[in-house]
Amino acid sequence: MKSEKDMEGRIKSRLEPWLQEKMPDARWITISGIQKPGMGLSNETYLFDVTCNEGGNIISRGMVLRSVPAGHKVFPDYHLEHQFRIMKALRSTDVPVPEVYWLEEDEGVIGAPFYIMERLGGTMPKDYPSYHGEGFYFEATPEGRKKIWWGSLETVARTHMVDWEGLGLDFLGVPNGGVDPVLRQISYWERYLEWIKDDPAESHPELENALRWLRDNAYEPGQVCLCWGDARMGNTLYQEPDNTVVAALDWEMAFLGDPVADLAWFIFIDRYLAAEYGLQRLEGSPGPEETVARYQELTGFSVKNFAYNEVFAAMRFGMILISVVRKLMAMGMHNYEFVLRDNYCTRWLAEFLGMPSPGGPKTENMAGAKGGRVSIQFNLSGPNGVSWHIISEDGRATRHDGILENPTCRVRSTAEDWRALRAGELSQFEAWKTGRLVVDGDLKVMIELREVIDRLSAG
């Protein structure tokens, strides 16, 4: 058994007697198969199986535990009870969510507040590597991608159509009339920006100017709805092979406000996951105009102030990126300091606000894999370790042994982990998140040249 000092050990040793109290009809309870999935940074998530004897029958159930993260947090406040109560309320609607079982606010049980919900089978499109570059969305047909997209959008629309007052969701904070629903959100993100700063004097001009613009241009929304807050395909669970929606997950950003904020976020995040990594949106992915039109058909709402909410989405995600990147670096991962100021969000905001691009002019070395000269240095350590590099110039890539000075990006791993990555035995996200795969420099180039890397790695 693992030590109680680690979370998995505490889940095994302390959760079994806790579950016995919650399940008094069970004669004995055993927890097994504890695993931490390679997804999610805002909450700690653990999957496990619970086996028990109920009425003489041996029953096994898959469960999920979500708790407040230890160490660096992505958000300043974690209202686990809000997430729990939202999903519990939505179970009576046509918004698909997992069944939630128990909420425990006493951190003395496992060291942090947590809740437990059912474990559902299914697949989610990943943010990293971007689903526009690989994974089940990438591998789907154009028609299949369209179904996946519309399934998630329909879930967004269903969320906006629920009777949040009848469901008792006023604990999220009922806005007053006029521009108050919008200003409430702006005030929260003004506080968030101050919270993520390492130093009070730290400056993020694109985000600061965006906040001022948003406050100066606040408007009265056409309706106030339950907003998912993080509405996107990456938070939608699908059941293969027909890719029907199983559940909407991750409600920590939910609020009562203008539903157009969710719609703009949904579209902006998808655009980010293509543009930030130098990828093209995949064939079959509906565009913004088609998506807005379909949303209006589903809800009967007239979409207004969409441009305003695009700015709101870029500003919010730009701030969250800062918090996430700093959490990853605090976990011992490689230095992504440059991403804090130069990313798709800050570049998009700079263009909208008429500001200089935060990254400045691009050098020849950052010209992109499809034009100009880029290079990737691979430093594989341990037994069978080797150093080699790829040079791609005007679309023609070649492999060379040895170490290259000033590559566009540098990849570090053990030779064994690199072999496991190529064989599909180790997920790229898990390797990246745990520091077993370190990429310094322009990550977009590695994604653009993924097929070249696969081909030349065998060389």
MARSEPA-7912 format. One line per field, with one value per residue (C-alpha): residue number from 1; residue in three letters; chain; x, y, z. Coordinates in Angstrom, 1 decimal. Each point is the difference from the previous one (the first is absolute). Example, Ala and Ser with C-alpha at 12.3 -4.5 7.8 and 13.67 -1.06 7.14 Angstrom:
BEGIN
k = [1 / 2]
r = [ALA / SER]
c = [A / A]
X = [12.3 / 1.4]
Y = [-4.5 / 3.4]
Z = [7.8 / -0.7]
//
This chain:
BEGIN
k = [1 / 2 / 3 / 4 / 5 / 6 / 7 / 8 / 9 / 10 / 11 / 12 / 13 / 14 / 15 / 16 / 17 / 18 / 19 / 20 / 21 / 22 / 23 / 24 / 25 / 26 / 27 / 28 / 29 / 30 / 31 / 32 / 33 / 34 / 35 / 36 / 37 / 38 / 39 / 40 / 41 / 42 / 43 / 44 / 45 / 46 / 47 / 48 / 49 / 50 / 51 / 52 / 53 / 54 / 55 / 56 / 57 / 58 / 59 / 60 / 61 / 62 / 63 / 64 / 65 / 66 / 67 / 68 / 69 / 70 / 71 / 72 / 73 / 74 / 75 / 76 / 77 / 78 / 79 / 80 / 81 / 82 / 83 / 84 / 85 / 86 / 87 / 88 / 89 / 90 / 91 / 92 / 93 / 94 / 95 / 96 / 97 / 98 / 99 / 100 / 101 / 102 / 103 / 104 / 105 / 106 / 107 / 108 / 109 / 110 / 111 / 112 / 113 / 114 / 115 / 116 / 117 / 118 / 119 / 120 / 121 / 122 / 123 / 124 / 125 / 126 / 127 / 128 / 129 / 130 / 131 / 132 / 133 / 134 / 135 / 136 / 137 / 138 / 139 / 140 / 141 / 142 / 143 / 144 / 145 / 146 / 147 / 148 / 149 / 150 / 151 / 152 / 153 / 154 / 155 / 156 / 157 / 158 / 159 / 160 / 161 / 162 / 163 / 164 / 165 / 166 / 167 / 168 / 169 / 170 / 171 / 172 / 173 / 174 / 175 / 176 / 177 / 178 / 179 / 180 / 181 / 182 / 183 / 184 / 185 / 186 / 187 / 188 / 189 / 190 / 191 / 192 / 193 / 194 / 195 / 196 / 197 / 198 / 199 / 200 / 201 / 202 / 203 / 204 / 205 / 206 / 207 / 208 / 209 / 210 / 211 / 212 / 213 / 214 / 215 / 216 / 217 / 218 / 219 / 220 / 221 / 222 / 223 / 224 / 225 / 226 / 227 / 228 / 229 / 230 / 231 / 232 / 233 / 234 / 235 / 236 / 237 / 238 / 239 / 240 / 241 / 242 / 243 / 244 / 245 / 246 / 247 / 248 / 249 / 250 / 251 / 252 / 253 / 254 / 255 / 256 / 257 / 258 / 259 / 260 / 261 / 262 / 263 / 264 / 265 / 266 / 267 / 268 / 269 / 270 / 271 / 272 / 273 / 274 / 275 / 276 / 277 / 278 / 279 / 280 / 281 / 282 / 283 / 284 / 285 / 286 / 287 / 288 / 289 / 290 / 291 / 292 / 293 / 294 / 295 / 296 / 297 / 298 / 299 / 300 / 301 / 302 / 303 / 304 / 305 / 306 / 307 / 308 / 309 / 310 / 311 / 312 / 313 / 314 / 315 / 316 / 317 / 318 / 319 / 320 / 321 / 322 / 323 / 324 / 325 / 326 / 327 / 328 / 329 / 330 / 331 / 332 / 333 / 334 / 335 / 336 / 337 / 338 / 339 / 340 / 341 / 342 / 343 / 344 / 345 / 346 / 347 / 348 / 349 / 350 / 351 / 352 / 353 / 354 / 355 / 356 / 357 / 358 / 359 / 360 / 361 / 362 / 363 / 364 / 365 / 366 / 367 / 368 / 369 / 370 / 371 / 372 / 373 / 374 / 375 / 376 / 377 / 378 / 379 / 380 / 381 / 382 / 383 / 384 / 385 / 386 / 387 / 388 / 389 / 390 / 391 / 392 / 393 / 394 / 395 / 396 / 397 / 398 / 399 / 400 / 401 / 402 / 403 / 404 / 405 / 406 / 407 / 408 / 409 / 410 / 411 / 412 / 413 / 414 / 415 / 416 / 417 / 418 / 419 / 420 / 421 / 422 / 423 / 424 / 425 / 426 / 427 / 428 / 429 / 430 / 431 / 432 / 433 / 434 / 435 / 436 / 437 / 438 / 439 / 440 / 441 / 442 / 443 / 444 / 445 / 446 / 447 / 448 / 449 / 450 / 451 / 452 / 453 / 454 / 455 / 456 / 457 / 458 / 459]
r = [MET / LYS / SER / GLU / LYS / ASP / MET / GLU / GLY / ARG / ILE / LYS / SER / ARG / LEU / GLU / PRO / TRP / LEU / GLN / GLU / LYS / MET / PRO / ASP / ALA / ARG / TRP / ILE / THR / ILE / SER / GLY / ILE / GLN / LYS / PRO / GLY / MET / GLY / LEU / SER / ASN / GLU / THR / TYR / LEU / PHE / ASP / VAL / THR / CYS / ASN / GLU / GLY / GLY / ASN / ILE / ILE / SER / ARG / GLY / MET / VAL / LEU / ARG / SER / VAL / PRO / ALA / GLY / HIS / LYS / VAL / PHE / PRO / ASP / TYR / HIS / LEU / GLU / HIS / GLN / PHE / ARG / ILE / MET / LYS / ALA / LEU / ARG / SER / THR / ASP / VAL / PRO / VAL / PRO / GLU / VAL / TYR / TRP / LEU / GLU / GLU / ASP / GLU / GLY / VAL / ILE / GLY / ALA / PRO / PHE / TYR / ILE / MET / GLU / ARG / LEU / GLY / GLY / THR / MET / PRO / LYS / ASP / TYR / PRO / SER / TYR / HIS / GLY / GLU / GLY / PHE / TYR / PHE / GLU / ALA / THR / PRO / GLU / GLY / ARG / LYS / LYS / ILE / TRP / TRP / GLY / SER / LEU / GLU / THR / VAL / ALA / ARG / THR / HIS / MET / VAL / ASP / TRP / GLU / GLY / LEU / GLY / LEU / ASP / PHE / LEU / GLY / VAL / PRO / ASN / GLY / GLY / VAL / ASP / PRO / VAL / LEU / ARG / GLN / ILE / SER / TYR / TRP / GLU / ARG / TYR / LEU / GLU / TRP / ILE / LYS / ASP / ASP / PRO / ALA / GLU / SER / HIS / PRO / GLU / LEU / GLU / ASN / ALA / LEU / ARG / TRP / LEU / ARG / ASP / ASN / ALA / TYR / GLU / PRO / GLY / GLN / VAL / CYS / LEU / CYS / TRP / GLY / ASP / ALA / ARG / MET / GLY / ASN / THR / LEU / TYR / GLN / GLU / PRO / ASP / ASN / THR / VAL / VAL / ALA / ALA / LEU / ASP / TRP / GLU / MET / ALA / PHE / LEU / GLY / ASP / PRO / VAL / ALA / ASP / LEU / ALA / TRP / PHE / ILE / PHE / ILE / ASP / ARG / TYR / LEU / ALA / ALA / GLU / TYR / GLY / LEU / GLN / ARG / LEU / GLU / GLY / SER / PRO / GLY / PRO / GLU / GLU / THR / VAL / ALA / ARG / TYR / GLN / GLU / LEU / THR / GLY / PHE / SER / VAL / LYS / ASN / PHE / ALA / TYR / ASN / GLU / VAL / PHE / ALA / ALA / MET / ARG / PHE / GLY / MET / ILE / LEU / ILE / SER / VAL / VAL / ARG / LYS / LEU / MET / ALA / MET / GLY / MET / HIS / ASN / TYR / GLU / PHE / VAL / LEU / ARG / ASP / ASN / TYR / CYS / THR / ARG / TRP / LEU / ALA / GLU / PHE / LEU / GLY / MET / PRO / SER / PRO / GLY / GLY / PRO / LYS / THR / GLU / ASN / MET / ALA / GLY / ALA / LYS / GLY / GLY / ARG / VAL / SER / ILE / GLN / PHE / ASN / LEU / SER / GLY / PRO / ASN / GLY / VAL / SER / TRP / HIS / ILE / ILE / SER / GLU / ASP / GLY / ARG / ALA / THR / ARG / HIS / ASP / GLY / ILE / LEU / GLU / ASN / PRO / THR / CYS / ARG / VAL / ARG / SER / THR / ALA / GLU / ASP / TRP / ARG / ALA / LEU / ARG / ALA / GLY / GLU / LEU / SER / GLN / PHE / GLU / ALA / TRP / LYS / THR / GLY / ARG / LEU / VAL / VAL / ASP / GLY / ASP / LEU / LYS / VAL / MET / ILE / GLU / LEU / ARG / GLU / VAL / ILE / ASP / ARG / LEU / SER / ALA / GLY]
c = [A / A / A / A / A / A / A / A / A / A / A / A / A / A / A / A / A / A / A / A / A / A / A / A / A / A / A / A / A / A / A / A / A / A / A / A / A / A / A / A / A / A / A / A / A / A / A / A / A / A / A / A / A / A / A / A / A / A / A / A / A / A / A / A / A / A / A / A / A / A / A / A / A / A / A / A / A / A / A / A / A / A / A / A / A / A / A / A / A / A / A / A / A / A / A / A / A / A / A / A / A / A / A / A / A / A / A / A / A / A / A / A / A / A / A / A / A / A / A / A / A / A / A / A / A / A / A / A / A / A / A / A / A / A / A / A / A / A / A / A / A / A / A / A / A / A / A / A / A / A / A / A / A / A / A / A / A / A / A / A / A / A / A / A / A / A / A / A / A / A / A / A / A / A / A / A / A / A / A / A / A / A / A / A / A / A / A / A / A / A / A / A / A / A / A / A / A / A / A / A / A / A / A / A / A / A / A / A / A / A / A / A / A / A / A / A / A / A / A / A / A / A / A / A / A / A / A / A / A / A / A / A / A / A / A / A / A / A / A / A / A / A / A / A / A / A / A / A / A / A / A / A / A / A / A / A / A / A / A / A / A / A / A / A / A / A / A / A / A / A / A / A / A / A / A / A / A / A / A / A / A / A / A / A / A / A / A / A / A / A / A / A / A / A / A / A / A / A / A / A / A / A / A / A / A / A / A / A / A / A / A / A / A / A / A / A / A / A / A / A / A / A / A / A / A / A / A / A / A / A / A / A / A / A / A / A / A / A / A / A / A / A / A / A / A / A / A / A / A / A / A / A / A / A / A / A / A / A / A / A / A / A / A / A / A / A / A / A / A / A / A / A / A / A / A / A / A / A / A / A / A / A / A / A / A / A / A / A / A / A / A / A / A / A / A / A / A / A / A / A / A / A / A / A / A / A / A / A / A / A / A / A / A / A / A / A / A / A / A / A / A / A / A / A / A / A / A / A / A / A / A / A / A / A / A / A / A / A / A / A / A / A / A / A / A / A / A / A / A / A / A / A / A / A / A / A / A / A / A]
X = [0.0 / 1.2 / 0.9 / -2.7 / 2.4 / -1.0 / -3.6 / -0.4 / 1.0 / -2.5 / -2.8 / 0.6 / 0.4 / -2.4 / -2.7 / -1.0 / -1.3 / -1.5 / -1.9 / -1.1 / -1.9 / -1.5 / -1.0 / -1.4 / -1.6 / 3.4 / 1.6 / 3.5 / 1.6 / 3.2 / 1.6 / 2.3 / 1.4 / 0.7 / 1.4 / 0.5 / -1.1 / 2.2 / -2.5 / -1.1 / 2.1 / -2.6 / -1.1 / 1.7 / -1.8 / 0.3 / -1.7 / -0.6 / -2.2 / -2.1 / -0.9 / -2.5 / -2.5 / -3.6 / -2.7 / 2.3 / 0.9 / 3.5 / -0.3 / 2.7 / -0.4 / 2.4 / 0.3 / 1.8 / 1.3 / 0.6 / 1.7 / 1.6 / 3.5 / 3.0 / 2.7 / -0.4 / -3.7 / -1.4 / -2.8 / 0.0 / -3.2 / -1.1 / -3.7 / -0.3 / -3.5 / -1.0 / 1.2 / -1.7 / -3.3 / -0.1 / 0.4 / -2.5 / -2.5 / 0.6 / -0.7 / -3.7 / 0.5 / 1.0 / 3.6 / 2.1 / 2.1 / 1.4 / -1.9 / 1.6 / 0.0 / 1.6 / 1.6 / 2.5 / 1.1 / 2.1 / 3.5 / 1.0 / -1.1 / 2.6 / 1.7 / -2.3 / -3.8 / -1.3 / -3.1 / -0.6 / -2.0 / -0.6 / 2.6 / -1.2 / 1.7 / 0.8 / 2.5 / 0.7 / 1.9 / 3.3 / 1.4 / 3.6 / 0.9 / -2.7 / -3.0 / 0.7 / 3.3 / -0.8 / -2.5 / -3.5 / -1.2 / 3.0 / -0.7 / -3.7 / -1.5 / -1.2 / -3.5 / 1.0 / 1.8 / -3.2 / -2.0 / 2.5 / 0.0 / -3.8 / -0.4 / 2.0 / -1.7 / -3.4 / 1.1 / 1.0 / -3.4 / -1.8 / 1.9 / -1.2 / -3.6 / -0.3 / -2.1 / 2.8 / -2.4 / -2.2 / 3.2 / 1.1 / 3.2 / -0.3 / 3.0 / 2.2 / -1.0 / -3.0 / 0.9 / -2.0 / -1.4 / 1.6 / 3.7 / 0.6 / 0.2 / 2.9 / 1.7 / -0.1 / 2.2 / 2.3 / 0.5 / 0.9 / 2.6 / 1.5 / 0.6 / 1.3 / 2.6 / 1.3 / 0.0 / 2.1 / 2.8 / 3.2 / 0.8 / -2.6 / 2.1 / -0.3 / -1.6 / -2.1 / -0.9 / -2.2 / -2.1 / -0.2 / -1.1 / -2.5 / -1.5 / -0.3 / -1.6 / -2.5 / -1.0 / -0.4 / -2.2 / -2.1 / -3.6 / -3.3 / -0.3 / -3.2 / -0.4 / 1.7 / 0.6 / 2.1 / 3.3 / 2.3 / 3.0 / 2.4 / -2.2 / 2.0 / 0.5 / 2.9 / -2.5 / -2.5 / 0.1 / -1.0 / -0.8 / 1.7 / -0.6 / -3.0 / 1.4 / -3.2 / 0.4 / 0.2 / 0.7 / 0.9 / 2.9 / 1.9 / -2.4 / 2.5 / -0.4 / -3.8 / -1.8 / -3.4 / 0.4 / -0.2 / 0.0 / 1.8 / 3.1 / -0.1 / -0.5 / 2.9 / 2.2 / -1.0 / 1.1 / 3.1 / 1.5 / -0.3 / 1.7 / 2.8 / 0.6 / 0.7 / 1.7 / 2.2 / 1.6 / 0.2 / -2.7 / -2.9 / -3.5 / -1.1 / -2.3 / -3.6 / 0.5 / -2.9 / 1.1 / -1.0 / -2.9 / -1.5 / 0.4 / -1.7 / -2.9 / -0.4 / 0.1 / -2.8 / -2.1 / 0.5 / -0.7 / -2.2 / 2.3 / 1.3 / 3.8 / 1.1 / 3.3 / 1.9 / 3.1 / 0.0 / 0.0 / 2.8 / 2.1 / -1.3 / 1.0 / 3.5 / 0.6 / -1.2 / 1.9 / 3.1 / -0.1 / -0.7 / 3.0 / 2.2 / -1.3 / 0.3 / 3.5 / 1.2 / -1.5 / 1.8 / 3.3 / -0.6 / -0.4 / 3.6 / -0.8 / 2.1 / -0.1 / -2.9 / 0.5 / -0.3 / -3.6 / -1.1 / 0.2 / 0.1 / -2.8 / -3.0 / -2.2 / 2.3 / 0.8 / -3.7 / -0.8 / 2.9 / -1.3 / -3.6 / 1.1 / 2.5 / 3.0 / 3.5 / 0.2 / 1.4 / 2.4 / 1.5 / 1.1 / 0.8 / 3.5 / 0.9 / 0.5 / -3.7 / -1.3 / -2.0 / 0.4 / -1.7 / 2.2 / 3.4 / 2.5 / -0.8 / 1.8 / -0.7 / 2.8 / -0.6 / 2.0 / -0.9 / 1.8 / 0.6 / 0.8 / 0.0 / -0.1 / 0.9 / -0.1 / -1.3 / -1.9 / -2.4 / 0.4 / -3.0 / 0.5 / -2.8 / -1.9 / 2.9 / 1.1 / 3.3 / 1.5 / 3.5 / 2.0 / 1.4 / -0.9 / -1.2 / 0.6 / -3.1 / -2.7 / -3.6 / -1.0 / 1.8 / -1.5 / 1.3 / -1.0 / 1.5 / 0.5 / -2.3 / -2.8 / 0.4 / -0.3 / -3.2 / -1.4 / 0.5 / -1.5 / -3.1 / 0.8 / 0.4 / -2.4 / 1.6 / -2.1 / 0.9 / 3.7 / -0.1 / -1.9 / 2.3 / 3.2 / 1.0 / -0.3 / 1.5 / -0.3 / 1.7 / -0.5 / -2.7 / -2.4 / -2.1 / 2.9 / 0.1 / -3.8 / 0.3 / 2.8 / -1.6 / -0.2 / 3.6 / 1.2 / -1.8 / 1.7 / 3.5 / 0.0 / 0.4 / 3.1]
Y = [0.0 / 3.5 / 2.3 / 2.2 / 2.9 / -0.1 / 0.6 / -3.5 / -1.5 / 2.3 / -0.9 / -3.7 / 0.1 / 2.7 / -0.1 / -3.6 / 0.6 / 3.3 / -1.8 / -2.6 / 2.7 / 1.4 / -3.5 / -1.7 / -2.8 / -1.2 / -2.8 / 0.9 / 2.5 / -0.2 / 2.7 / -1.1 / 1.3 / 3.5 / 2.1 / 3.7 / 0.7 / 2.2 / 2.8 / 3.0 / 2.4 / 2.1 / -2.9 / -3.1 / -3.0 / -3.7 / -3.0 / -3.2 / -3.1 / -0.7 / -3.7 / -0.9 / -2.7 / 1.3 / -2.5 / -2.9 / 1.3 / 1.2 / 3.4 / 2.1 / 3.6 / 2.5 / 3.2 / 3.4 / 2.1 / 3.7 / 2.1 / 3.4 / -0.1 / 0.0 / 2.7 / 2.5 / 0.6 / 1.1 / 1.9 / 2.1 / -1.6 / -3.6 / -0.4 / -3.7 / 0.1 / 2.2 / -2.6 / -2.7 / 1.8 / 1.1 / -3.6 / -1.3 / 2.5 / -0.6 / -3.7 / 0.9 / 1.7 / -1.0 / 1.3 / -3.3 / 0.0 / -2.8 / -1.1 / 1.6 / -2.1 / 1.8 / 3.3 / 0.1 / 3.5 / -1.3 / 0.0 / -2.3 / -3.1 / 0.0 / 3.4 / 2.1 / 0.5 / -2.3 / -1.4 / -3.4 / -0.7 / -2.8 / -1.0 / 0.0 / -1.6 / 2.2 / 2.2 / 3.7 / 2.1 / 1.0 / 3.5 / -1.3 / -1.3 / 2.0 / -2.0 / 1.8 / -1.9 / -3.5 / -2.1 / -1.2 / 3.4 / 0.1 / -3.6 / 0.5 / 0.6 / 3.6 / -1.1 / -1.6 / 3.2 / 2.0 / -2.4 / 0.4 / 3.8 / 0.2 / -2.4 / 2.3 / 3.1 / -1.5 / -0.8 / 3.7 / 1.1 / -2.5 / 1.5 / 3.5 / -1.1 / -1.5 / 1.7 / 1.0 / 1.7 / -3.1 / -2.2 / 2.2 / 1.2 / 3.5 / -0.9 / 0.9 / 3.6 / 1.5 / 3.1 / 3.2 / 1.6 / 2.2 / -0.6 / -1.7 / -3.5 / 1.0 / 2.3 / -2.8 / -2.2 / 2.9 / 0.7 / -3.7 / 0.0 / 3.3 / -1.8 / -3.1 / 2.1 / 1.4 / -3.5 / -1.6 / 2.6 / -1.1 / 3.7 / 2.8 / 2.0 / -2.8 / 1.3 / -1.7 / 2.9 / -1.9 / -1.6 / 3.3 / 2.0 / -2.7 / 0.2 / 3.8 / -0.3 / -2.6 / 2.1 / 3.1 / -1.8 / -2.1 / -0.6 / -1.4 / -3.6 / -1.3 / -2.8 / -1.4 / -3.7 / -2.7 / 0.2 / -3.0 / 2.4 / -2.5 / -1.0 / -2.0 / -3.3 / -0.8 / -0.1 / -2.2 / -3.7 / -2.1 / -3.6 / -1.7 / -1.3 / 2.2 / 3.0 / 0.9 / 2.3 / -1.8 / 2.9 / 3.6 / 0.3 / 2.6 / 2.5 / 2.0 / 3.1 / 0.0 / 3.3 / 1.7 / 2.5 / 0.5 / -3.3 / 1.6 / -0.1 / -3.8 / 0.0 / 2.4 / -2.1 / -3.2 / 1.5 / 1.8 / -3.0 / -2.1 / 2.7 / 0.2 / -3.7 / 0.3 / 3.3 / -0.2 / -3.2 / 1.0 / -2.5 / 0.4 / -0.6 / -3.4 / -0.5 / -0.5 / 2.4 / 2.5 / 3.7 / 2.8 / 1.3 / -3.5 / -0.6 / 3.2 / -0.7 / -3.5 / 1.3 / 2.5 / -2.8 / -2.2 / 2.7 / 2.5 / 2.7 / 2.9 / 0.0 / 3.6 / 1.4 / -3.0 / 2.1 / 1.3 / -3.5 / -1.1 / 2.7 / -1.4 / -3.5 / 1.0 / 1.9 / -2.8 / -2.7 / 2.2 / 0.3 / -3.7 / -0.8 / 2.0 / -1.9 / -3.4 / 0.6 / 1.1 / -3.1 / -2.2 / 1.8 / -0.4 / -3.7 / -0.1 / 0.2 / 1.9 / 3.8 / 1.3 / 3.6 / 1.3 / -1.4 / 2.3 / 3.1 / -1.3 / -2.3 / -0.1 / 1.8 / 3.0 / 0.2 / 0.0 / 2.6 / 2.2 / 0.0 / 0.7 / 2.9 / 1.5 / -0.9 / -1.2 / -3.8 / -1.3 / -2.4 / 2.7 / -1.0 / -3.6 / -1.1 / -2.3 / -2.7 / 0.2 / 0.1 / -3.2 / -3.5 / 0.6 / 2.9 / 1.3 / -1.9 / -1.7 / -2.6 / -2.5 / -1.3 / -3.4 / -0.8 / -3.6 / -1.0 / -3.3 / -3.4 / 0.2 / 3.8 / 2.0 / 3.7 / 0.8 / 2.8 / 0.8 / 2.9 / 1.0 / 2.6 / 1.1 / -3.2 / -2.5 / -1.7 / -1.9 / -1.8 / 0.6 / -1.5 / 2.1 / 3.3 / 3.1 / 3.5 / 2.1 / -2.3 / 1.2 / -2.4 / -2.7 / -3.3 / -1.8 / -3.5 / -3.3 / -2.3 / -2.5 / 2.5 / 1.2 / -3.5 / -0.5 / 3.3 / -1.1 / -3.5 / 1.6 / -1.6 / 3.5 / 2.9 / 3.2 / 2.0 / -2.1 / 0.1 / 3.7 / 0.6 / -2.1 / 1.4 / -3.2 / 1.9 / 3.5 / 2.4 / 3.4 / 2.6 / 0.1 / -2.8 / 0.7 / -1.2 / -3.4 / -0.4 / 1.2 / -2.5 / -3.0 / -2.2 / 0.9 / -0.8 / -3.4 / -0.8 / 1.2 / -1.4 / -3.5 / 1.2]
Z = [0.0 / -0.7 / 2.8 / 1.6 / -0.8 / -3.7 / -1.3 / -1.4 / 3.4 / 1.8 / -2.5 / 0.7 / 3.7 / 1.0 / -2.6 / 0.6 / 3.5 / -1.1 / -2.8 / 2.5 / 1.9 / -3.3 / -1.1 / 3.1 / -1.9 / -1.3 / 2.0 / -1.1 / -2.3 / -1.9 / -2.1 / -2.9 / -3.3 / 1.2 / -2.8 / -0.7 / -3.6 / -2.2 / -0.2 / 2.0 / 1.9 / 1.9 / 2.2 / 1.3 / -1.7 / 0.9 / -1.5 / 1.9 / 0.4 / 3.0 / 0.6 / 2.7 / 1.2 / -0.1 / 0.9 / -0.8 / -3.4 / -0.9 / -1.7 / -1.6 / -0.8 / -1.7 / 1.9 / -0.4 / 2.8 / -0.6 / 2.7 / 0.5 / -1.4 / 2.3 / -0.6 / -2.8 / -0.9 / -3.4 / 1.6 / 3.2 / 1.4 / -0.3 / 0.7 / -0.3 / 1.5 / -3.0 / -2.5 / 2.0 / 0.3 / -3.6 / -1.3 / 2.6 / -1.2 / -3.7 / 0.4 / -0.2 / -3.4 / -3.5 / 0.6 / 0.3 / 3.1 / 2.2 / 3.1 / 3.0 / 3.2 / 2.9 / 0.9 / 2.9 / 1.1 / 3.0 / -1.3 / 2.9 / -2.0 / -2.8 / 0.6 / -2.2 / -0.7 / -2.7 / -1.7 / -1.6 / -3.1 / -2.4 / -2.5 / -3.6 / -3.0 / -2.9 / -1.7 / 0.1 / -2.7 / 1.6 / 0.2 / 0.0 / -2.5 / -1.7 / -1.4 / -3.3 / -0.1 / 1.3 / 1.9 / -0.7 / -1.4 / -2.3 / -1.2 / -0.5 / -3.4 / -0.9 / 0.7 / 3.3 / 1.0 / -0.7 / 2.2 / 2.8 / -0.3 / -0.1 / 2.9 / 2.3 / -1.3 / 0.7 / 3.5 / 0.4 / -1.3 / 2.4 / 2.9 / -0.9 / -0.2 / 3.5 / 2.6 / 2.3 / 2.5 / 0.2 / 0.5 / 2.9 / -1.6 / 1.5 / 2.2 / -3.0 / 0.6 / -1.6 / -2.0 / 0.2 / -3.2 / -2.6 / -0.5 / 3.3 / -1.3 / -2.2 / 2.6 / 2.5 / -2.2 / -0.9 / 3.8 / 0.6 / -2.8 / 1.3 / 3.3 / -1.8 / -1.8 / 3.2 / 1.6 / -2.8 / 0.2 / 1.7 / 0.7 / 0.4 / -2.6 / -2.5 / -3.2 / -2.7 / -2.3 / -2.4 / 2.8 / 2.0 / -3.1 / -0.8 / 3.5 / -0.3 / -3.5 / 1.3 / 3.0 / -2.2 / -2.5 / 2.4 / -1.2 / 1.1 / -1.0 / -1.7 / 2.5 / 3.1 / -0.1 / 1.7 / -1.8 / -0.1 / 0.2 / -1.7 / -2.9 / -2.5 / -1.7 / 2.4 / 2.9 / -1.9 / 0.5 / -3.1 / -0.4 / -2.9 / -2.7 / -0.8 / 2.1 / 1.8 / 3.0 / 3.3 / 2.4 / 0.4 / 2.5 / 2.0 / 1.5 / 2.1 / -2.2 / -0.1 / 0.6 / -0.6 / -2.9 / -3.7 / -1.9 / -2.9 / 2.2 / -0.2 / -3.8 / -0.6 / 2.3 / -1.8 / -3.3 / 1.2 / 1.8 / -3.1 / -2.1 / 2.7 / -0.2 / -3.7 / -0.3 / 3.1 / -1.3 / -3.7 / -1.0 / -2.5 / 1.3 / -1.2 / -2.9 / 1.3 / 3.0 / -0.3 / -0.2 / 2.3 / -2.1 / -0.5 / 3.8 / 1.0 / -2.4 / 1.4 / 3.6 / -0.8 / -1.5 / 3.1 / 2.6 / -1.8 / 1.4 / -2.2 / 0.4 / 0.7 / 1.2 / -1.3 / -0.8 / 3.6 / 1.3 / -2.3 / 1.8 / 3.3 / -1.0 / -1.2 / 3.2 / 2.3 / -1.7 / -0.1 / 3.8 / 0.5 / -2.2 / 2.4 / 3.0 / -1.8 / -1.3 / 3.4 / 1.6 / -2.5 / 0.6 / 3.8 / -0.6 / -1.4 / -3.7 / -2.4 / -0.3 / -2.0 / 1.2 / -3.5 / -0.3 / 2.9 / -2.2 / -3.6 / -0.9 / -2.3 / 2.6 / 0.5 / -3.7 / -0.8 / 2.6 / -1.2 / -3.5 / 1.1 / 2.3 / -2.5 / 2.2 / -1.2 / -0.2 / 3.3 / -1.8 / -2.3 / -3.5 / -0.5 / -0.9 / -2.9 / 2.5 / 1.0 / -3.5 / 0.3 / -1.3 / -3.3 / -1.0 / 1.0 / 2.1 / 3.3 / 2.1 / 2.8 / 2.2 / 1.7 / 3.2 / 1.0 / 3.2 / 1.9 / -1.5 / -3.8 / 0.3 / -3.1 / -1.2 / -3.4 / -1.7 / -2.9 / -2.3 / -2.1 / -2.7 / -2.3 / 0.7 / -0.5 / 3.2 / 0.7 / 3.0 / 1.3 / 2.9 / 2.8 / 1.7 / -1.9 / 1.4 / 0.6 / -1.3 / -0.4 / 2.8 / 2.1 / 1.0 / 3.1 / 1.2 / 0.8 / -2.9 / 1.6 / 0.5 / -3.6 / -1.2 / 2.2 / -1.4 / -3.6 / 0.8 / 1.6 / 3.3 / 1.7 / -0.7 / -1.2 / 2.5 / 3.0 / -1.1 / -0.4 / 3.2 / 2.1 / -1.5 / -1.8 / -3.3 / 0.1 / -2.9 / 0.1 / -2.7 / -2.6 / 0.8 / -3.2 / -2.2 / 1.7 / -0.6 / -3.6 / -0.7 / 1.9 / -3.1 / -1.0 / 3.6 / -0.1 / -3.3 / 0.8 / 3.6 / -1.6 / -1.7]
//
